[in-house]
Amino acid sequence: MKSKFEPGDKVKFLNQTGGGIVTKVTDDFIFVQDDTGFDIPMPAEELIRMADMQGAGKLFNKAMEDHLKGKGTPLPSAMPMAAKVSVPLTPEEEIKQLKNQVANLKDQIAKLKKQLSHVQQQNAQSLSDNILLQHQTAPGEAEVDLHIDMLSERPGDLTPHEAFEIQMHYFRLCMNHAFANRMKKVTFIHGVGKGILKDEINKELKQYDNIHFFDAPMSKYGVGATEVYFR
């Protein structure tokens, strides 16, 4: 279903003060840039498009826009009260506004994490085979070596970027299989190198809600492995 909002639309928040300009539209959220320049993800049902306002409200906003742009007829005597919206916020008001934005963002992040977890579970269930069987070290545990010579028959023919993409693809595949087969622990051996592979793996692991991960024991792996525990 096509959203009734488009980038560039002026909107107001339905259940809280504030509003702004639509910068991006996705299937789940409308991103609204407020007067601080910050993009806030909002559900479509919590927004009112300025163009949808009717009657006096619509005429009032049009008159205000013309007045602020220095054109049109002077505002009626009752309208100067609305000019207060352009007065700088007091420190207390600014803090309250920022707290409202933080609370809203926390709520949207929680929804996004829940959606991510649901999609991950769906993807895991759609996988028909389990590559972790060949890496299994004990019931519910596996050890995956991500060194490129373990994943490619001709590692010398690959560019660094190609090798990295193969390693990350295999890592993601193993994570999906781990969820699908209710694994307890998977150890990924990524090596040391320049730390690029480890950093990217850690970055992706932080997106999961239902795992814990730590550096694997140095006595066994040095500093080149990460252990992932599944709840």
C-alpha positions in Angstrom: 0.0 0.0 0.0 1.4 3.3 -1.1 2.0 5.8 1.8 0.1 9.0 1.7 3.3 10.8 2.8 6.1 11.9 0.4 9.5 13.5 0.9 9.1 17.2 1.3 5.7 17.0 3.0 5.2 19.2 6.1 3.8 17.2 9.0 2.9 17.5 12.6 3.1 14.8 15.3 -0.3 13.6 16.4 0.5 12.5 20.0 3.3 15.0 20.9 4.4 18.5 20.2 6.5 19.2 17.2 6.7 18.2 13.5 8.9 18.9 10.5 9.6 17.9 6.9 9.4 14.3 5.6 12.9 13.2 4.3 12.3 9.5 3.7 9.5 7.0 3.4 9.8 3.3 4.1 7.3 0.5 4.5 7.4 0.8 8.3 8.3 4.4 9.1 8.2 8.0 7.9 11.4 9.9 8.7 10.7 13.5 9.8 13.4 16.1 10.1 12.7 18.5 12.9 13.9 22.0 13.4 17.1 20.8 14.9 18.0 18.9 11.7 17.5 15.5 13.3 15.6 12.7 11.4 13.0 11.0 13.6 11.4 7.7 12.5 7.6 7.8 13.0 4.7 5.5 12.2 2.4 6.9 9.6 -0.6 6.8 11.9 1.1 9.2 14.3 1.5 12.0 11.7 -0.7 14.6 10.3 0.2 16.1 6.9 -0.2 19.9 7.0 -2.0 19.8 3.6 -4.7 17.6 5.2 -5.7 20.3 7.7 -9.1 21.7 7.1 -10.9 25.0 7.5 -9.5 27.7 9.8 -6.4 25.6 10.7 -5.4 25.3 7.0 -6.0 29.0 6.4 -4.1 29.9 9.5 -1.0 27.9 8.5 -1.1 29.4 5.0 -1.3 32.9 6.4 1.6 32.2 8.8 3.8 30.9 6.0 3.1 33.9 3.8 3.8 36.3 6.7 7.1 34.6 7.6 8.2 34.8 3.9 7.3 38.5 3.9 4.5 38.3 1.5 0.7 38.4 1.6 -1.6 40.5 3.7 -0.8 41.4 7.2 -1.9 38.9 9.9 -5.2 39.6 11.6 -4.9 41.1 15.1 -5.6 37.7 16.7 -2.7 36.0 14.9 0.4 37.5 16.5 -0.1 35.1 19.4 1.0 32.3 17.0 4.2 34.1 16.3 5.5 32.8 19.6 6.4 29.5 17.9 9.4 31.3 16.4 10.7 32.5 19.9 13.8 30.5 20.9 13.0 27.7 23.4 14.1 28.2 27.0 16.7 25.7 28.3 14.0 23.8 30.2 11.7 23.6 27.1 14.6 22.5 24.9 15.6 19.8 27.4 11.9 18.6 27.5 11.7 18.5 23.7 15.0 16.5 23.4 13.8 14.1 26.1 10.6 13.5 24.1 12.6 12.8 21.0 14.9 10.4 22.9 11.8 8.6 24.3 10.3 8.3 20.9 13.5 7.1 19.3 13.9 4.4 22.0 10.4 3.2 21.2 11.1 3.1 17.5 14.4 1.3 18.1 12.7 -1.3 20.2 10.2 -1.9 17.4 12.9 -2.2 14.8 14.9 -4.7 16.9 11.7 -6.8 17.3 11.1 -6.7 13.6 14.8 -7.6 12.9 14.5 -10.6 15.3 11.3 -11.7 13.5 12.9 -11.5 10.1 16.0 -13.4 11.3 13.9 -16.2 12.7 11.9 -16.4 9.4 15.1 -16.5 7.3 16.5 -19.2 9.6 13.4 -21.4 9.3 13.6 -21.2 5.5 17.1 -22.7 5.4 16.9 -26.4 4.3 20.4 -27.6 5.3 22.8 -27.1 8.2 26.4 -26.3 7.3 27.2 -26.1 11.0 27.1 -29.9 11.2 30.6 -30.0 9.6 31.8 -27.5 12.2 30.2 -29.1 15.2 32.6 -29.8 18.2 30.0 -30.8 20.8 26.2 -31.0 21.0 24.9 -27.5 20.4 28.4 -26.1 19.8 30.4 -25.3 16.7 33.7 -23.8 15.7 33.9 -22.0 12.3 37.2 -21.0 10.8 36.7 -17.9 8.6 40.2 -17.8 7.1 39.8 -17.5 3.4 41.9 -20.5 2.6 39.3 -22.6 4.5 36.4 -21.1 2.4 37.9 -20.9 -1.1 39.8 -23.4 -3.2 41.7 -20.6 -5.0 42.2 -17.9 -2.3 45.2 -16.5 -4.2 42.9 -15.5 -7.1 40.7 -13.3 -5.0 41.1 -9.6 -4.3 41.0 -8.5 -0.6 37.5 -7.2 -1.1 36.3 -10.5 -2.7 37.8 -12.5 0.1 36.1 -10.2 2.7 32.7 -10.6 1.0 33.1 -14.4 1.0 34.0 -14.4 4.7 31.1 -12.2 5.7 28.6 -14.2 3.6 29.8 -17.4 5.3 29.6 -15.8 8.8 26.0 -14.7 8.1 25.0 -18.1 6.8 26.4 -19.8 9.9 24.5 -17.3 12.2 21.3 -18.2 10.4 21.9 -21.9 10.8 22.8 -21.4 14.4 19.4 -19.9 15.1 17.6 -22.5 13.0 19.2 -25.3 14.9 19.1 -23.7 18.4 22.8 -23.8 18.9 24.2 -22.9 22.3 27.6 -21.5 21.2 29.5 -20.9 17.9 33.1 -19.8 17.9 34.2 -17.8 14.8 37.9 -17.8 14.1 38.6 -14.6 12.1 42.3 -14.1 12.7 44.0 -10.8 13.6 45.2 -9.1 10.4 44.2 -5.5 10.2 41.1 -6.2 12.4 38.6 -5.3 9.6 36.9 -8.7 9.6 36.6 -8.8 13.4 35.2 -5.2 13.5 32.6 -6.0 10.9 31.6 -9.2 12.6 31.3 -7.4 16.0 29.2 -4.6 14.3 26.7 -7.1 13.0 26.6 -9.1 16.2 25.5 -5.9 18.1 22.3 -5.9 16.0 21.1 -9.1 17.6 19.0 -9.0 20.8 19.1 -12.6 21.7 22.8 -13.4 21.9 25.9 -12.5 23.9 29.4 -12.5 22.4 32.9 -12.2 23.8 36.6 -12.6 22.7 37.4 -16.3 22.8 40.0 -17.5 25.3 43.5 -16.2 24.4 45.0 -19.4 25.7 43.4 -21.3 22.9 42.8 -18.8 20.1 45.0 -15.8 20.8 43.1 -12.7 19.9 41.8 -14.0 16.7 38.4 -15.5 17.6 35.0 -14.5 18.9 32.5 -16.7 20.9 28.8 -16.2 20.3 26.3 -17.5 22.9 22.7 -18.0 21.9 19.9 -17.5 24.5 
